[in-house]
């Protein structure tokens, strides 16, 4: 490794609620990075990669980011940016094929890159990497004990085997990394149950909300048109539990409270999973009541859509982070979420919680919000303050860069 001069770095230290906080050490010149972001297809990983590109170039770091061919985000400064982008074709491989491709083809690219740090952004990394490796583990929910109990039994044998393989690949990757980053304390603890040694070289770095969300103006007063407008931002996975919200919405209407739910799931997405046929069948029946709308929402429209709804309901049974929770709090939309550890970690006292899978309890929390203007105001104020304190992209990216620098010093 090429010697580098001292510069300012942050080393992990335990802060409030056990979350890693940075403490400063001197360090000066920019890193040379190579970033594996070839899994940035949809959902949170696209948001994540877009912000990595923006902030690495904004902070003047040096490196190359490898992306899917279709990826459209570009670094600040265009061609003059110190961050370069390269498209890759090996982006739609299954877990095993992609892992093997990375160990052979990708390894040679890393060896020839001249980089000091390899940053792998989506669960899998190199075994015995030729340079220092930092691994981000996100989106692998099957480590969660709740997933093990409630979701895996519903899946096909092939899907369960695929999850077992992915867990093994994540563990191999983590063991071969110099530092492992998790987006939440909950996800770190879930993986560490499988191998406690991983926790020793791991840190928590919460993800962020787009700064523009703080500027979104509320588009409507509570139930401004007489209807309680509910939104659930999510794509379909078996653990997302959209039926609980659909049933709660029907119950509200039966109780005389006009309510409508927007669930941002596209019907064709359900076909990918063995559980999908049954789940979409139930939701299509619910659509006939007139209380429910399905359909994708462009990420650029998230802020506007949140501002045009009264409340975000998030019934998901497991998450590694939960971007929509943070996005809703940033806009100032009250949150009602399933009472699971990750939702408590992200929302704290800024949300109301219901028993997972219990539509009657969802209905009770929504009626509580409907009856309490002061409660709604507290949720909005606490949510915005919580996001500004804990969940900004600039905070995440500064802490991430400091992790890279710490690894080069170790």
Secondary structure as UniProt FT lines:
FT   STRAND          6..14
FT   HELIX           16..18
FT   STRAND          20..27
FT   STRAND          32..37
FT   TURN            38..39
FT   HELIX           44..58
FT   TURN            59..60
FT   STRAND          62..68
FT   TURN            69..70
FT   TURN            76..77
FT   HELIX           78..80
FT   STRAND          83..88
FT   TURN            90..91
FT   HELIX           95..101
FT   HELIX           102..106
FT   HELIX           107..112
FT   STRAND          117..120
FT   TURN            127..128
FT   STRAND          132..137
FT   HELIX           141..143
FT   HELIX           145..150
FT   HELIX           152..154
FT   HELIX           157..175
FT   STRAND          179..182
FT   HELIX           185..192
FT   TURN            193..194
FT   HELIX           197..200
FT   STRAND          202..204
FT   HELIX           211..215
FT   TURN            222..225
FT   STRAND          228..232
FT   TURN            238..239
FT   HELIX           242..254
FT   TURN            255..256
FT   STRAND          259..263
FT   HELIX           267..272
FT   TURN            274..275
FT   HELIX           276..287
FT   TURN            288..290
FT   STRAND          292..294
FT   HELIX           299..301
FT   HELIX           302..307
FT   STRAND          311..314
FT   HELIX           323..331
FT   STRAND          334..338
FT   HELIX           341..347
FT   HELIX           348..350
FT   STRAND          351..354
FT   TURN            356..357
FT   HELIX           359..371
FT   HELIX           373..390
FT   HELIX           393..409
//
